[in-house]
């Protein structure tokens, strides 16, 4: 009985850690959006996107409002968004998006994570050419006709439309567009009265590197190390 409890407790703490990391990431995104476009979501599309994403990870409304208010304060740090590129073990390409108020600390930590994880930090451009920067919108499929949407959204930059499975096994409709069309797609969905579950900019691999289970575990350990860093926002890879 005690053993079962320990397993459940470990799972619960892992879920809390993941949620805390998500809240921190979105808090930084809100700060960046407010600094760039102001605190009013009705006139700041980037902030609207952040708020949608906050709701998708069950971030409480009062925490969202507190993050917006804090971002307006003079004492709020200025976060710079920096992309780091490198290789994990077994030739897998890695992109690391960060938001930092201390470049020296961040690059030292990211380099250390790569080294300890059996990889190597590269120069700018050494890896990103293997990815395509895209807007990714996830929607609830209820009440939506995928074929009709595909025809309606082509003029707004739609490149891919497909289905996926959410964290809890639910069906999700996934829309991808070019990075430069992100704003057009966001507005098109808003005009249709569709509120996405999430709206993110992601690096999608154009080619993948096949790995076996043991190699995948090596790569996953490095990704986990990177994701635990307080300055890291997202990690992308081309592991197949």
C-alpha positions in Angstrom: 0.0 0.0 0.0 2.8 2.3 1.0 4.5 1.6 -2.3 1.5 2.5 -4.3 1.2 5.8 -2.4 4.8 6.6 -3.2 4.2 6.1 -6.9 1.1 8.3 -6.8 2.9 10.9 -4.8 5.8 11.0 -7.3 3.4 11.3 -10.1 1.6 14.2 -8.3 4.8 16.1 -7.7 5.8 15.6 -11.3 2.5 17.1 -12.4 2.9 20.0 -10.1 6.5 20.6 -11.4 5.2 20.6 -15.0 2.4 23.0 -14.1 4.7 25.3 -12.3 7.1 25.4 -15.3 4.2 26.1 -17.6 3.0 29.0 -15.4 6.5 30.4 -15.3 6.9 30.1 -19.1 3.5 31.8 -19.8 4.2 34.5 -17.2 7.4 35.5 -19.2 5.4 35.4 -22.4 2.8 37.7 -20.9 5.6 40.1 -19.7 7.1 40.2 -23.2 3.7 40.8 -24.8 2.7 43.6 -22.4 6.0 45.4 -22.8 5.7 45.2 -26.6 2.0 46.0 -27.0 0.4 47.1 -23.8 -1.8 45.5 -21.2 -5.1 45.6 -23.1 -5.8 42.2 -24.8 -8.4 43.8 -27.1 -5.7 45.8 -28.8 -2.8 43.4 -28.2 -3.1 40.1 -30.2 0.1 38.7 -28.7 -1.3 39.2 -25.2 -4.6 37.6 -26.3 -2.6 34.6 -27.5 -0.8 34.3 -24.2 -4.1 34.5 -22.2 -5.5 31.7 -24.4 -2.5 29.5 -23.7 -2.7 30.3 -20.0 -6.2 29.0 -19.9 -5.2 25.9 -21.8 -2.9 24.9 -19.0 -5.4 25.8 -16.3 -3.5 28.9 -15.1 -5.9 30.6 -12.6 -7.4 33.9 -13.8 -6.0 35.8 -10.8 -2.5 34.7 -11.7 -3.0 35.8 -15.3 -4.2 39.2 -14.1 -1.3 39.5 -11.6 1.2 38.7 -14.4 -0.2 41.4 -16.6 -0.1 43.9 -13.7 3.4 42.9 -12.8 4.6 43.4 -16.4 3.5 47.0 -16.2 5.7 47.7 -13.2 9.0 49.6 -13.5 10.8 47.0 -11.5 9.8 44.2 -13.9 12.7 42.6 -15.6 13.2 42.9 -19.4 13.3 39.5 -20.9 15.2 38.9 -24.2 14.2 36.0 -26.4 17.2 34.0 -27.5 17.4 30.9 -29.6 20.2 28.4 -29.0 21.1 25.6 -31.4 22.9 22.3 -30.9 23.0 18.6 -31.2 21.9 15.9 -28.7 23.5 12.5 -28.8 23.0 10.3 -31.9 22.9 13.3 -34.3 19.5 14.7 -33.1 19.1 18.4 -33.7 17.9 20.6 -30.8 16.5 24.1 -30.7 16.2 25.8 -27.4 14.0 28.9 -27.0 14.9 31.0 -23.9 13.6 34.2 -22.3 16.3 35.7 -20.1 17.3 38.8 -18.2 20.9 37.6 -18.0 22.5 36.4 -21.2 25.7 35.3 -19.6 23.9 33.0 -17.1 21.7 31.5 -19.7 24.3 30.6 -22.3 26.5 29.1 -19.6 23.7 27.0 -18.3 22.5 25.9 -21.7 26.1 24.9 -22.7 26.5 23.0 -19.5 23.2 21.1 -20.1 24.3 20.1 -23.6 27.7 18.9 -22.4 26.4 16.9 -19.4 23.7 15.4 -21.7 26.3 14.1 -24.2 25.5 16.8 -26.8 27.1 19.9 -28.0 26.0 23.6 -28.3 26.4 24.9 -31.8 26.5 28.3 -33.5 23.6 30.3 -34.8 22.3 28.7 -38.0 24.0 25.3 -37.3 20.7 23.5 -36.7 17.7 25.8 -37.5 17.9 25.1 -41.2 16.5 21.7 -40.4 13.3 23.2 -39.0 10.5 25.4 -40.3 9.1 28.1 -38.0 5.3 27.8 -38.0 2.2 28.9 -36.3 0.3 26.0 -34.6 -3.3 26.4 -33.5 -5.1 23.6 -31.6 -8.9 23.6 -31.6 -11.7 21.6 -30.2 -13.2 19.7 -33.2 -16.8 19.8 -32.0 -19.0 21.8 -34.4 -16.2 22.2 -36.9 -16.0 20.7 -40.4 -12.4 20.1 -41.3 -12.9 20.1 -45.0 -14.8 23.4 -44.9 -12.2 25.0 -42.7 -9.4 23.9 -45.0 -11.0 25.7 -47.9 -11.9 28.8 -45.8 -8.4 29.2 -44.3 -6.2 28.7 -47.3 -6.3 32.4 -48.0 -5.0 33.1 -44.5 -1.9 31.0 -44.8 -3.1 27.5 -44.0 -0.4 25.0 -44.8 -1.5 21.9 -42.9 -4.7 20.8 -41.2 -4.9 17.5 -39.3 -5.9 15.7 -36.1 -4.0 14.9 -33.0 -4.6 13.6 -29.4 -4.4 15.8 -26.4 -2.8 15.1 -23.0 -6.0 13.4 -21.7 -6.8 11.4 -24.9 -9.2 13.9 -26.4 -9.3 14.6 -30.1 -7.8 17.9 -31.2 -7.8 19.6 -34.6 -4.4 21.1 -35.5 -3.8 24.0 -37.9 -0.4 25.0 -39.1 0.5 28.1 -41.0 3.8 29.9 -41.9 5.3 32.0 -39.2 4.6 35.2 -41.2 0.9 34.3 -41.5 0.5 33.7 -37.7 -1.4 37.1 -37.2 -3.6 36.5 -40.2 -4.6 33.1 -39.0 -5.2 34.3 -35.5 -7.5 37.0 -36.8 -9.3 34.7 -39.2 -10.1 32.3 -36.4 -11.3 35.2 -34.1 -13.5 36.5 -36.9 -15.1 33.1 -37.2 -15.8 33.1 -33.4 -13.3 30.2 -32.9 -11.2 30.4 -29.7 -8.2 28.0 -30.0 -7.2 25.8 -27.1 -3.7 27.1 -27.7 -1.9 29.2 -30.3 1.9 28.8 -30.4 4.9 29.4 -32.7 6.8 26.2 -33.0 9.8 24.9 -34.9 8.7 21.9 -37.0 11.4 19.6 -38.3 11.6 19.2 -42.0 13.5 15.9 -41.7 13.8 13.5 -38.7 16.6 11.3 -37.3 15.6 7.7 -36.6 16.6 6.4 -33.2 16.0 3.2 -31.2 14.5 3.1 -27.7 17.9 3.3 -26.0 19.0 6.3 -28.1 15.7 8.0 -27.6 16.2 7.8 -23.9 19.6 9.5 -24.1 18.1 12.3 -26.1 15.0 12.6 -23.8 17.3 13.0 -20.8 19.0 16.0 -22.4 15.7 17.5 -23.4 14.4 17.1 -19.8 17.6 18.8 -18.4 17.0 21.7 -20.7 13.3 22.0 -20.0 14.0 22.2 -16.2 16.2 25.3 -16.7 14.4 28.5 -15.5 15.4 30.4 -18.6 14.2 27.8 -21.1 10.8 28.4 -22.6 10.6 25.5 -25.1 12.7 22.8 -26.6 12.3 21.4 -30.1 14.0 18.4 -31.7 14.0 16.3 -34.9 14.1 12.9 -33.3 12.1 10.4 -35.3 
